[in-house]
Amino acid sequence: PFRLAGPHEEEFCGMLLSLAWPERVAQRRGTGSFRLASGQGAELPAHDPLASEPWLATASLGGGVNRRVHLAAPIALADLLRLHKQNVRLETDVSWDSRSEAVVYRSMKRLGALIVEEKPLPPSPELSGRKQKALLEGIASSGLDSLPWTEDLRQFQARVSMLHEVERAKGRGENVWPDMRDAVLLAGLSGDPESCWLSPWLEGVSRRTQFSAIDLDAALRALLPWPLPEQLEEEAPKRLELPSGSSARVDYLPALRGDPPVLAVKLQEMFGQTDTPRLAGGRVPVMLHLLSPAGRPLQVTGDLRHFWANAYKQVRSEMRGRYPKHPWPEDPLNAVPTGKTKKRLEAAAKK
């Protein structure tokens, strides 16, 4: 790059170049890496004496995304502000800072795409709308997992999403069930903050360490207008009644991947039932995880009738010696469903 021998001549050279090509004023981002007032990138070899200058006025540049500086001179920030005072814009910036993981308020002076000066500002009520937008952007960049999810909330999300998918598959009429998959919820954080599903629950939150205070439960349940909450309990209940008289929790999380919900239950509690339990008004069969008396998986099936007719005989021969205290009848369809041992069954029968 071009340099003059005398320090004063070099100083004036930078000022003249900035007046001739103000869009080529460059701000250092790192050693040898610069950003131009036009918004483009520019670079110098790291060993070049000008590579560490905070500000340059460039006269000749190469092509490409990061343009090579061929001719330049340093310029002081004070001279830059004085010479280009009419082009310096004063802006108020409210944005998410990824380093501090918080919403920051700043007063900035800009020359083209360059921030030539910035100062922190205190939060103010008139900036609340912009703060909300910045906070939503911060949540989106942090990812939905940064929100205070619980196991019950993830199950709720999966239950609703399953019913949404069932209605979508029908291909007719309006789908009243919202799509609560992560990708959809994440996309909903962009756009107008006033219409965002999460906005009403962000009061008092401005940094990631405060995300735990967000009432995510209320935010998600607010997406279900009446009478959908009642229908949810009917069509996608948390637990299903078993033939034995007890109940088992349904795991809906596989539904978020497009797989059937899982019902894990001890095999003996399904004696006498031929059909696979179903959800969503009979439209979604569960995937049965049939367990041993110790709670270990014996068989995974989506067709209970087929299991009794085919695989049960092999399971019975392998397990009856391992769990002799529990019933393993030859005819499971005519046996009493139970979670009890044979001894306890006999005692109950005598009463």
N, C-alpha and C positions, 0 to 999 in steps of 0.2 A: 504493500500500500504506500501511497505517496506521503512523504513526511518532509517538512522543511527544517533546516538546521537551527534556526533561531526560535526560541520558545514563544516569543511574542508573535512572530510571523505565523507560527503553527496555530496559535490561539485565534488569530484573526482568520486564518484559513478555515478553521472549523465553523466559525460564525458565518462566513461568506457561503460556504457550501450548504449550510442549513437553510439559508435564505434562498439559495438557488433551487435546492431540492428538498423542501421540508418533509415530503413523504418518505425520504430516505434517511431521516434521522433514526439512529439505531440505539437501542437500549440493551445492555448486556444481560443475558439470562444465565450465563455460565462462562467459564473461560473459553473464548473463541466462539461462543454462541450468542447471537443477537436477534432481537426482534425489531423490525422496521415500523415506522409510524403508519405505513400502509397496511400492516398486519402480516406481512410476509416474514419469513425467517432469513437470516443471513449468517455467514460464518467466516471465521479466520482460522488459520492454523494456530494451535495452542502455543507454539513457540514465538509467534509474532508479537512484537512489543505492544501493539494495539489491542491484543486479544484480551487484556485485563482492564481496558478502559471502560468505565461505567457508561459513557455516552460517546457516540461517534456521529459525525456528519459524513455521509458517504457520497462519492461522486460517480463511481463506476462499480457496477455489479454484474456478476455473471447470471446465467439463467438457472432454471430449476426451482424446486420447492424451497430449499435452503440456499440462497444465492451467495456465491463467493464474492467477498469484498475485494475489489482490485485497487480502489483509490479512496482514501478516507483520511480524516483528521479528527482528533479528539475535540470535544466541546464541553465546557462546564455547564452544569445544570442551571446555575444562576443566569448565565448568559442565554441559555436556551429559553428559559421562562421570560426573560426580559425581551428578547427579540421576537418571540412568538406569542406574546401576551394575548393578542386578539384571537388566536386560534386555540387557546387553552380553554377547555370546557370544565366547569365545576359540576360534579355529579355526586349524588348520594347513592351508595351501593349497599344493598342488603342481600347477603348471599350466604350459602353454606360453606364453611371453611373445613376442608377435609382433614387438615392437620390438627386443629383443635376440636374437630367434630362438634361444631356449634354454629349457630347463626351469628354472623358478625355484621356490625353496622360501621360503614366507613364513609368519610368525605374524601373524594378523589379529584385530582386534577388530571385531565387527559389531554394529550396531544396526539390526535389521530387515535391509533390503537394502543398507544403507550400510556401507562400510568406514571406520571412524572412526580406525583406527590400524593400521599394518602395519610389520613389521620383517623383514629377511631372515633365513633360517635356513640352517644348513649341511646338506648332504645327509646322510642316515642310512640304514642298512640296512633299518630298519623301514618306511621310506617307499618302498622300491624298487618295490613293486607300483603305487603311485600315480604314481611317476616314469615307469614303463613306459607307463602309460595316457596321461600327458601328452605323452610323446615321440611316441607313435603319433598323437595328435591334431595335434601339430606337423608331423609328416610329411604327414599328410592335408591340413592347411591350406597347406603349402608346395607340395603337388602331387607326383605320382609322378616328374615330371621332375627333382626335386631329388635323387633317388637316383642312385647311380653306374652308370647304364646304359652299355652298350657296344653297338656295332653287332651283335656276335654274340649278345648277350643279347636285343636287340630281335627278331632273327631267331628265336631260340629261342622267345620269347613268341608270335610269329606262327605258328610251326610247330605248336606245341601247340594254339593257339586254332583253327587251321584244322581239325585233327583233331577237336577238340571240336565244331565246327560240323557237320562231316561226320556224326558220330555223332548229334548232335541232330536233324539233318534226317531221319535214318532213322526216328526217332519210336518206337523200341521198345527195351526193355531199359534197363539202367543205363549212363549215359555215364561211362566210366572216365577220360576225358580232362578235366582241369580247364579251366575257362574262365579264361584268363589275360589277357583284355582289361583295359585300364587301369581302366575303370569298376568292374569286378569286384574287381580287386586293391585299388583305393582303398576300396571299400565294406568290404573285409575288414580294414581298419585300425581300424574301429570295433568296439564290442562288448567281449567279454572279452579282455584282453591275453594271457592264458595260452593261448588257442586261436588267436591271430592268426598268420598265416603268416610274418610278419616278426620277431616277438618274439624268437626264439632267437638272432638275429643283431644284437641291439642292445646287447650288453655294451660298456660303456665309452663309449657315445654319449649325449650330453646336449644338444648344440647343433647347429645346421645345418652349421657348419664341419666337423663330424666325420662328416657323412653319407657322405663318400667312403670312410670306413673300414668301412662296412657291406658284408658279403659278400653282395651281391644275387644273384650267380651261385648260391651255395649255397642261398639262400632259395628261389629259383624252382625249382631242380632238385629240391629236397626235396618239392615238390608232386607229383612224378612217382614213385609207388611202383614197385618192380620188378614186372613186366618192361617197364614202359612206356618206360624209356630206350632199350632195345633196339628196341622196336617203332617208336619215333620215328625212329631211324636208317633203318629199313626203309621206313616209310610216308611220311616227310617228310625225305628225305636233304638234306644241305647242297648236294650237287652231283649232277648227273645225267650219266651216260655219254652221249656223242654218237656218231653213226654214224661219225665220223672217227677214233674211238679216243681222243680227248681228253675232257675233262669241262668242264662249265660250272656256275657257282654259280647256285642258285635264289634269287630274291628273294621271300621270303614276306611282306614287310611289307604288300603290297596286301591280303592275306588278312584283316588286321585291320580293313579297311574293307569286307569282304565281296566283294572282287574276287579273281580267280584269281592265284596266284603267277606271277611273271614269270621266263622263261628267256631271257636275251639271248645270242645265239649268231650267229657269222658264217654267212651263208646257205649258203656252199659246204660247211660241215661237216654240213649236214642232207641233202645229196644222197642219194637212194636211200631215204629214209624217207617213208612215206606218211601214217602216223598221228601225230597230235600226242602228245608225251610226256605221261604221266599220273602222278599221285601218289596216295597214300592207297589203295593196292591197286587202282588203275585208276579210282577214283571222281572224281578231280579233274584235269581237263586243265589244263596250264599255258597261259599267254598267251605265245606266242612273239614275241620281238622279234628279227627277222631283220636282221642287220647287214651293212654293206658290209665289204670287206677293211680299210678304215680304221677300222672300229668304229662307223660312223654308222648310225642306224636307216634301214632301207629299207622294212620292212613290219612291221605288228603284226597277228598273226592267232592265232585260237584253233582254226583248221581248216587244218592243213598240207596235207591232200589238196586242198582247194579252192584254196589258194594256188598249188600246182604247176599245177593244171589251168587257172587263170584269170589271176591277177595276175603270175605269174612271167614270162610272155612280155614284158610291158611293162617290168618291172624289168630283164630281160636286155637289151632294146634300149637302155635308158637308161644302163646301167652298164658294158656290155662295152667301150665306147669310153673310159670314164673309168678303168677298171681293166683294161687289156688284158693285164696279166701274170697275171691270175687266170682260172680256168676259168669259162665261162658256157655250158655245153652246152645244146643245143636240148632234149635229153631228160634232165632232172635226175634222174628216177627210176631211170635206168640208168647214171648217172655215179658215179664214185668220190668219196665224201665226203672232203673234205680241208680243211686250213687252210693249205696250201702254195700257192706260185705254180706256174704251168704248168712253168716251167723246173726247179724243184725236184722236181716230180712226175716229169718226164722223166728227171732224173738218178737218182731213186730207182728208177725202173723199169728202168734199165740195169744196176743193181747185182745 
